[in-house]
Amino acid sequence: MNLAIVILNWNGKNWLEKFLPNVILHSGNTDIFVIDNASTDDSVSFLKKKFPAIKIVQNEKNYGFAGGYNEGLKKIEAEIYCLLNSDVEVTENWINPVLDLFQSDLSIAAVQPKVLDYHRRNYFEFAGAAGGFIDNLGFPYCRGRIFEDLEEDLGQYNDETEIFWASGCCLFIRSQDFWDQNGFDQRFFAHQEEIDLCWRLKNSGRKIFYTGKSTIFHVGGGTLNKQSAQKTFLNIRNNLSMILKNAPLHTLFWVIPARLILDGFAGIYLGYKNGFSHFWAVIRAHGSWYRQFYGTLKLRGKNQITDYYEKKWLIFKHFL
């Protein structure tokens, strides 16, 4: 299958220098592209000098993660895109199990590998772990990771199975499916845009899969670390937008009010734990979500699946 490995870069020369040789080593003759989001460091000149075989697509400005991929992928032709974070270490034979899944079932739109922690290599990593799901309130979680709690990898998720969402740190997706959904929602800028895309794919009858036969190691927090108030803002706002856009209409009348209340408690907790900037980030997120409300409603598709969640009341079961 015609595969293109596509890495989005913004001022990430150090990540490219550290991890790109490993990607080249374990990717055979696969075409590798770097989409540069108008970096102000010397990423592009570094790539041209050190890795002349790498194809470079230069965006006119920093469109964020979602918009950066949307703009750059317009110039890349492939049957399968592998959207790969620059802070990922791939392993031997990480591609073939994924392509085998695509070839086994034409209804599979996207696949993710096992995502382990680069620093604690026998533990799952926050962004994706062993495949993503959401609960009935729209809270994302993964096999191997629920909120901040991470499991040790003991082979319990070495299977291949259908999931609800695939991690954006290493997302294999059919280009046809990506463009059928008009790509990522650029309003998200970054965070949870891959969950939104996968939810739209599920609503349109497509499948998302995980394979434990392929493994990568992810550093995480390469652009925004976990303590960033901006990360809090994006996660809160984008999660609400995703629910409003994709959840069944009859659930919105109680899910949205419940989430707004729970976000209020989360803001108090985060403000106490991480500082006032995080409390304020939740307030800003709600304000931004209200401003986008009408535009989000217009993006709702014709169909919304009703069996979108695997677990109920995850936040209460986990914390209480």
VEXLOMAR-703450 format. One record per atom (N, C-alpha, C, O): x, y, z. Coordinates in steps of 0.2 Angstrom, whole numbers, plus 2048, in hexadecimal, padded with zeros to 3 digits. Atoms other than C-alpha are relative to their C-alpha. Example, Ala and Ser with C-alpha at 12.3 -4.5 7.8 and 13.67 -1.06 7.14 Angstrom:
2
8047FA800 83E7EA827 804806800 809805803 7FC7FA7FF 8447FB824 7FC805803 7FF80B804 
END
This chain:
320
8047FA800 800800800 804806800 80A806803 7FC7F9801 8068127FC 7FF804807 7FA807808 8007FD7FA 80B81980D 804806800 80A8067FD 7FC7FA7FE 81182A812 801801807 7FC80280A 7FF7FF7F9 81982D823 800808800 80580B7FD 8007F8800 815840827 801802807 7FD80180B 7FE7FD7FA 81D849835 7FE807800 80180B7FC 8017F9800 81685A83A 805803805 80780180A 7FB7FD7FC 824866841 7FF807801 7FD80B7FC 8007F97FF 824876849 805802806 80580080B 7FA7FF7FB 83587C851 8027FA803 8047FA809 7FE8067FD 83986A854 8067FD7FD 8067F77FD 7FA803803 84A86884D 8037FB805 8057F5802 7FD8057FB 85085F85D 7FC7F9800 8007F4800 804806801 84285285B 8027FC7FA 8037F67FA 7FE803806 84684F849 8077FD800 8087F87FD 7F9803800 85884D84C 8017FA804 8057F6803 8008057FC 85584185A 7FC7FA7FD 7FF7F47FE 804806802 847836852 7FF7FE7F9 7FE7F97F7 801801808 84783883F 8057FA7FE 8027F67FA 7FC806802 85682C83D 7FD7F9801 7FE7F57FD 8038067FE 84D81F846 7FA7FE7FB 7F97F87F9 806801804 83D82183B 8037FE7F9 8007F97F6 7FD802807 84882082B 8027F9800 8017F57FC 7FE8077FF 850810832 7FB7FB7FF 7FC7F67FC 8058057FF 840807835 7FA8017FB 7F57FE7FC 8057FF805 83680D826 8017FE7F9 7FD7FF7F4 7FF803807 83E805817 8008057FB 80380B7FC 8017FB805 83A80E807 7FA805800 7F98087FB 8067FC800 82B81780D 802807800 80780A803 7FF7F9800 82A829809 7FF804806 7FA80280A 8007FC7F9 82D835818 7FF8077FE 80380A7FB 8017F8801 826847818 800803807 7FE80080C 8017FB7FB 828855824 7FC8067FE 7FF8097FA 8047FA801 81B862824 802805805 80280480B 7FD7FB7FB 82387282C 7FB805801 7F88087FC 8057FC7FF 81787D834 803807802 80280A807 7FC7FA800 82188D831 804801806 80380680A 7FC8007FA 82E88983E 8058077FF 8068097FA 7FB7FA7FF 839898844 8077FD802 80C802802 7F98037FF 84888C848 8037FE7F9 8008007F4 7FD802806 85388483B 7FE7F97FE 8037F67FB 802807802 849874839 8017FF7F9 8037FA7F7 800801807 847876826 8077FF7FD 8097FB7FA 7F9800803 85987A822 8047FA803 8087F7800 7FD8067FD 85E86C82E 7FE7FA7FC 8037F57FB 803806804 85385F825 8038007F9 8067FB7F7 7FD800807 85A865814 8077FE800 8097FA7FB 7F98017FF 86C86381A 8017F9802 8057F57FF 7FE8067FD 86B853824 7FC7FA7FD 7FE7F47FD 805806803 85C84981C 7FD8037FA 7F88047F9 8037FE806 85B84E80A 7FB7FC7FD 7F77FE7F8 805805803 85083F806 7F9802803 7F4800800 8077FE7FD 842846811 7FD8057FC 80080A7FA 8047FB804 83584F808 7FD805805 7FA80380A 8037FA7FB 830860810 7FA8047FD 7FB8067F7 8067FB801 81F86980F 800805804 80080480A 8007FB7FC 82087A815 7F9804800 7F78077FB 8067FC7FF 81088281C 802808801 80780A803 7FE7F9800 80F89581B 800803807 803808808 8007FE7FA 80B89782D 7FF7FA805 7FE7F5803 8018057FC 80988D83D 7F87FF801 7F5803804 807802800 7F788583B 7FE7FC806 7F97FA807 8018047FA 7F987B84B 8007F87FD 8027F77F7 800807802 7F886884B 7FB7FE7FB 7FC7FB7F5 805802805 7E7866842 8018047FA 8018007F5 7FF7FC807 7E9874835 8067FE7FD 8077FE7F7 7FA801804 7FB870832 8007FA7FC 8037FA7F7 801806804 7F785E82D 7FB8017FA 7FD7FF7F5 8057FF805 7E8864823 8038037FA 8028017F4 7FD7FD805 7F2870819 8067FC7FD 8067FC7F6 7FA804803 802865817 7FE7FA7FC 8017F97F7 802807803 7F9855812 7FD8027F9 7FC7FD7F5 8027FF807 7F185E803 8057FF7FB 8037FE7F5 7FA801805 80285D7FB 8037F9800 8087F87FD 7FD8067FF 80584B7FF 7FB7FB7FD 7F57FA800 804806803 7FE83C7F5 8027F9802 8087F7802 7FE8077FE 7FD82B7FD 7F97FD802 7F4800803 8068037FE 7F081E800 7FF800808 7F980080A 8008007F9 7F481D813 805806802 80B806800 7FB7FB7FD 7FB82C81D 8017FD807 7FD7FA80B 7FE8017F9 80582882D 801807803 80780A802 7FF7FA7FD 803838837 8047FF807 8027FC80C 7FC8027FB 812836843 803806804 80680B801 7FC7FB7FC 818842851 807800800 80A7FA7FF 7F8800800 82A848851 8037FD806 8097FC805 7FD8027FA 82D842862 7FE7F8801 7FD7F6807 802807800 82982F85E 8067FC7FE 8097FE7F9 7FB805802 83682185E 7FC7FA7FD 7F87F6801 803806803 830813852 8047FA801 80A7FB803 7FC8067FF 835801852 8007FC7FA 7FC7FD7F5 800805806 8397F3846 7FA7FD7FF 7F67FB803 806803802 82B7ED83C 7F9804803 7F5800805 8067FC7FE 81F7FB842 7FB8017FB 7F58037FD 8047FF806 8177FD831 7FC7FB7FE 7F67FB7FD 804806804 8127EC82A 7FA7FE804 7F57FD800 8068027FD 8067E7838 7FA8057FF 7F48037FE 8057FB801 7FC7F7835 7FD7FF7F9 7F77FF7F8 802801807 7FC7F5822 7FC7FA7FF 7F77F97FB 804806801 7F67E3824 7F9801802 7F47FE7FF 8077FF7FE 7E77E982E 7FC8047FB 7F68027F9 8047FC806 7E27F6820 7FE7FB7FB 7F97FC7F8 801805806 7E47E8813 7FA7FB802 7F77F87FE 8058057FE 7D97DC81D 7F9802801 7F47FE800 8077FE7FF 7CA7E781F 8008077FD 80280C800 8007FA803 7C67F5813 7FC805804 7FC80B802 8047FB7FC 7BA7FD820 804803806 801807809 7FB7FD7FB 7C980182B 8028067FE 8068077F8 7FE7F9802 7CC81482A 807802803 80B805800 7FA7FE7FC 7DA816837 8027FB805 7FE7F7807 7FD8057FC 7E680C841 805803805 809808802 7FB7FE7FC 7F180F850 8047FB803 8017F5804 7FC8057FD 800805857 7FF801808 7FC80580A 7FF7FF7F9 804802869 804806802 80A8077FF 7FC7FA7FF 80A812871 8037FF807 7FF80080C 7FC8017FA 81781087F 803807802 80580B7FE 7FD7FA7FD 81F81D88A 8088007FE 80B7FB800 7F8800802 831822883 804800806 8097FD806 7FC8007FA 837825895 7FF7FA804 8047F8808 8018067FC 82F81789E 7FD7FA7FB 7F77FA7FA 801804806 83080A890 7FB7FA801 7F97F77FC 8058067FF 8257FC898 7FA803802 7F67FF805 8067FD7FE 81780889B 7FC8037FA 8008067F5 8047FD806 80980E88F 801808801 80280B806 7FF7F8800 80A82188A 7F9803800 7F48007FD 8067FD7FF 7FC82D88D 7FC8017F9 7F68007F9 8037FF806 7F983187B 7FE7FA7FC 8027F97F7 802805805 7F0822874 8007F9803 7FC7F5803 7FF8077FD 7F781387E 7FE7FA7FC 8027F97F7 802806804 7EE804878 7F98017FC 7F67FC7FC 8067FF803 7E080C86F 7FB804804 7FA80380A 8047FB7FD 7D381A873 7F97FE800 7F67FB7FB 8078007FF 7C181A879 7FE806804 80280A806 8037FB7FC 7B5826881 7FB7FD804 7F87F8803 8068027FC 7A882588F 7FA8037FE 7FA8077F9 8077FD802 79682A88E 800808801 7FC80B7FF 8007F97FF 79B83C894 8068037FB 8078097FB 7FC7FE805 7A883D886 807801802 80B8047FF 7F98007FD 7B883B891 8047FB7FC 8027F57FC 7FB805804 7C6833886 8047FC805 8067FF80B 7FB8047FC 7D082588E 8027FA7FB 8007FA7F5 7FD805804 7DA816887 8017FA804 8017FA80A 7FD8067FD 7DE80488A 807801802 80B8037FE 7F97FF7FE 7ED806895 801807803 806808806 8007F97FD 7E981889B 7F9802801 7F58037FC 8077FD7FE 7DA81F8A4 802807804 805806809 7FE7F97FE 7DC8328A7 808800801 80C7FF7FC 7F98007FF 7EE8338AF 8037FA802 8097F9802 7FD8067FE 7F08218B4 8027FC7FA 7FE7FA7F6 7FD804805 7FB8168A9 8027F9802 8047F8807 7FF8077FF 7FC8048A8 8077FE7FE 80A8007F9 7FA804803 80C7F98A6 7FE7FC7FA 7F97F87FB 802805805 80D7F0896 8037F9801 8097F8802 7FE8077FF 80D7DE89A 7FD7FB7FB 7FC7F57FC 803804806 8067D8889 7F97FF800 7F67FB7FC 808801800 7F47DA88E 7FD8037FA 7F78027F9 8037FC806 7F17E587F 8047FE7F9 8058037F5 7FC802806 7FB7DB872 7FB7FE7FA 7FD7FA7F5 805802805 7EB7D8868 7FF8057FA 80280A7FA 8027FC806 7E37E0858 7F8801801 7F57FC801 8077FF7FE 7D27E885C 7FD8067FD 80180B7FC 8037FA802 7C67F5857 7FF804806 7FE80280B 8007FB7FB 7C7805861 7FB8067FE 7F88057F9 8047FB802 7BE815861 8048067FD 8028097F8 7FC7FB803 7CC82185E 8077FE800 8097FB805 7F9801800 7DE820859 804806801 80280C800 7FC7FA7FD 7EC82B860 8038047FA 8058017F5 7FD7FB806 7F283A855 808800801 80B8027FC 7F9801800 80483685B 8037FC7FB 8087FC7F9 7FF805806 80482884E 7FA7FD7FD 7F87F87FF 806801803 7F5828844 8017FE7F8 8028027F4 800802807 7F481D834 7F98017FE 7F47FE801 8077FF802 7E582282A 8008007F8 8048037F5 800800808 7DF81F818 7FE8087FE 7FA80B801 8017F9802 7E083080F 7F98017FE 7F78077FF 8077FF802 7CF82D807 7FB802806 7F7806806 8047FF7FA 7C782C819 802807803 7FD80B805 7FE7FA7FD 7D183B81F 7FD8067FC 7FA80B7FF 8037FB804 7CB846810 7F8800800 7F58057FF 8088017FF 7B983F811 7FD804806 7F8806805 8027FC7FA 7B8847822 803807800 80280A805 7FD7F9801 7C185781C 805801805 807806808 7FA7FF7FC 7D0853827 7FE801807 7F880080A 8017FE7F9 7D2859839 7FC807800 7FB80A7FB 8037FA7FF 7C7867840 805805802 808805807 7FB7FB7FE 7D387683F 7FF804805 804807808 8027FC7FB 7CA87F84C 8037FD807 80480180C 7FD8037FA 7D1873859 807802801 80A802807 7F97FE800 7E3879855 8047FA802 8087F77FE 7FC8067FE 7EA86A85F 7FC7FD806 7F8800809 8038037FB 7E485D86B 7F97FD7FF 7F48017FE 807804801 7D5850869 7FE8017F9 7F87FF7F7 802800807 7D4854856 8007F97FD 7FC7F87F9 800807802 7D8842853 7FA7FC802 7F77F87FF 8068047FE 7CA83C85E 7FA8037FD 7F57FF7FB 8057FD803 7BE848856 7FF7FD7F9 7FA7FB7F6 800803806 7C3841845 7FE7F9800 7FA7F77FC 802807800 7C282F84A 7F87FF802 7F57FB7FF 8078007FF 7B0833851 7FC8017FA 7F77FE7F9 8037FF806 7AB83A841 8007FA7FB 7FB7F87F8 7FF806804 7B282A838 7FB7FB802 7F87F77FE 8058057FD 7A881F844 7F98027FE 7F57FD7FD 8077FE802 798829841 7FF7FF7F9 7F97FE7F7 801801807 79B82682E 8007F97FF 8007F77F9 800807801 79C813831 8077FD7FF 8087F77FD 7F9803801 7AF811830 8037FE806 8007FF80C 7FD8047FA 7BA80783C 807803801 80B8057FD 7FA7FE7FE 7C980C846 8037FA804 8007F7808 7FD8067FD 7D57FF84C 807801803 80A806802 7FA8007FD 7E47FC857 8047F97FF 8007F47FE 7FC806800 7F27EF855 806800805 80A805805 7FB8017FB 7FD7E9863 8077FD7FD 80C7FC800 7FA803803 8097E2856 8058057FD 80B8037FB 7FB7FA802 8117F3852 800804807 7FC80680A 7FF7FD7FA 8197FD860 8048077FE 8098067FA 7FC7FA801 81F80F861 801803808 7FD80180C 7FF7FD7F9 826819870 7FF8087FF 80380B7FB 8027F9800 81F82B873 803804806 80280280B 7FD7FB7FA 82883987D 7FA803803 7F9803809 8067FD7FE 81884387E 802807803 807808806 7FF7F97FD 816856882 8068047FC 8098087FF 7FA7FD804 82385B874 7FE8077FF 80380B7FE 8027F9802 81986B870 7FD803806 7FF809808 8037FD7FA 80E86E87F 8007FA806 7FE7F5805 7FF8057FA 813865890 7F97FF804 7F5803803 8068017FD 80685E89B 7FE805805 7F8805807 8017FB7FB 80786C8A7 7FE8077FD 7FD80C800 8027FA803 80287989A 7F9802800 7F57FE7FF 8077FD7FF 7F388489D 7FC8007F9 7F67FF7F8 802800807 7F188588A 7FD7F97FE 7F87F87FA 802807801 7F0872889 7F97FF803 7F57FB801 8068007FD 7E2873896 7FA8037FC 7F58007FB 8057FC804 7D988088C 7FD7FC7FA 7F77FB7F8 801803806 7DA87687C 7FC7F9801 7F77F77FD 8038067FE 7D5865884 7F8801802 7F47FD7FF 8077FF7FE 7C586C88C 7FC8037FB 7F78007F9 8047FD806 7BF87787D 7FF7FA7FB 7F97F97F9 800805806 7C3869870 7FB7FA802 7F87F87FE 8048067FE 7BB85B87A 7F8802800 7F47FE7FE 8077FE800 7AA86587C 7FE8017F9 7F87FF7F7 8017FF807 7AB86A869 7FF7F97FD 7FA7F87F9 801807803 7AD857865 7FA7FD802 7F77FA7FE 8078037FE 79E85286F 7FB8037FD 7F68007FA 8067FD804 79385F868 7FF7FE7F9 7FA7FE7F6 800801807 79885B857 7FE7F87FE 7FB7F77F9 801807802 797848858 7FC7FB804 7FA7F6801 8048047FC 78D841866 7F88007FD 7F68057FA 807800802 77B83C863 7FC805803 7FD807809 8037FA7FE 76F84A864 7FC7FF807 7FC80480B 8048017FA 764843872 804800807 80280180C 7FC8007FA 77384187E 803807801 805808807 7FD7FA7FF 77985387C 7FD804805 800808809 8047FC7FB 76B85A887 8027FF807 80180380B 7FD8017F9 773852896 8077FF800 80A801806 7F9801800 78584E891 803807801 808808805 7FD7F9800 78986188D 800803807 80580580A 8017FD7F9 78286889E 8057FC805 8087FF809 7FC8037FC 78B85A8A7 807801800 80B802805 7F97FF801 79B85D89F 802807802 808808805 7FF7F97FE 79A8708A2 801800808 80680480A 7FF8017F8 79886C8B5 8067FD802 80A800806 7FA8037FE 7A58608B6 8078037FE 80C803802 7FB7FC801 7B186B8AD 801806805 807808806 7FF7FB7FB 7AE8788BA 8037FD806 808801809 7FD8037FA 7B386C8C8 8087FF7FE 80C7FF802 7FA802802 7C28678BD 805807800 80A807802 7FC7F9800 7C787A8BB 802801807 808804808 7FE7FE7F9 7C787C8CE 8067FB803 80A7FD806 7FB8057FF 7D186C8D0 8078027FD 80C802800 7FA7FE803 7DE8718C3 803806802 809807803 7FD7FA7FD 7DF8828CA 8047FF806 809802808 7FD8027FA 7E387B8DB 8077FC7FF 80C7FE802 7FB805801 7EF86E8D4 8068047FC 80C8037FE 7FB7FD805 7F88788C6 8008087FF 80580A7FC 8007F9800 7F488A8C9 7FA8047FC 7F78007F9 8067FC803 7E78988C4 8007FF7F9 7FA7FF7F6 800800807 7EC8978B2 7FC7FA7FD 7F97FB7F8 804806803 7E48868B0 7F9801802 7F57FF7FE 8077FE7FE 7D488C8B9 7FE8047FB 7F88047F8 8027FB805 7D489A8AD 7FF7FD7F9 7FB7FF7F5 800803807 7D788F89E 7F97FC7FF 7F77FC7F9 807804800 7C78858A2 7FB8057FE 7F68047FA 8057FB801 7BD8958A2 8018037F9 7FC8047F5 7FF7FE807 7C589B892 7FE7FB7FB 7FB7FC7F5 802805805 7C288A88A 7F88007FF 7F67FF7FA 807800801 7AF88B88E 7FE8067FC 7F98067F8 8027FA804 7AE89D887 8027FF7F8 7FE8017F4 7FE802807 7B7897877 7FB7FB7FD 7F97FC7F7 805805803 7AB888875 7F98047FF 7F68027FA 8067FC801 79C894877 8008047FA 7FB8047F6 7FF7FC806 7A389F86A 7FF7FC7F9 7FD7FE7F4 800804806 7A589085E 7F97FC7FF 7F97F87FB 8068057FF 794888863 7FC7FF7F9 7FB7FA7F7 804801806 78A88C853 8047FD7FA 8017F97F7 7FC803806 798888847 8017F9801 8027F57FC 7FF8077FF 79B877850 7F97FC7FE 7FA7F77FC 807803802 78887384E 7FF7FF7F9 7FD7FA7F7 801801807 78987683C 8057FA7FD 8047F87F7 7FC805802 79786983B 7FE7F9802 8017F4800 8038067FE 78C85B842 7FF7FC7F9 7FB7FF7F5 801805806 78B84C835 7F97FE800 7F5800805 807802800 77B844830 7FF7FA805 7F97F9807 8018067FB 77E83483B 805801806 80A803805 7FC8017F9 78483284D 7FE7F9803 7F97F8804 8018067FD 786821854 7FE800807 80180580A 8028007F9 77E81D864 8047FC805 8057FE80B 7FC8047FB 78A81086B 8078037FF 80C7FF7FE 7F97FD801 79981C86B 8047FF806 80A800805 7FC8017FA 79F81887D 8007F9802 7FC7F5801 7FF8077FD 7A6808885 7FF800807 7FC7FB80A 8018007F9 7A580E897 7FB806802 7FB80B7FE 8047FA7FE 7998198A1 803803806 8067FF80B 7FE7FD7FA 79D8268AE 8077FF802 8087FD808 7F98027FE 7B08238AD 803804805 807802809 7FC7FC7FB 7B58328B7 7FE7FF807 8027FF80B 8028027F9 7AA82D8C6 8037FA802 8057F9808 7FE8077FE 7AF81B8C6 808801801 80A7FD806 7F88007FF 7C28208C4 802804806 80680280A 7FE7FC7FA 7C382E8D1 7FC7FF806 7FF80080C 8048017FA 7B58298DD 8007F9802 7FD7F7807 
END
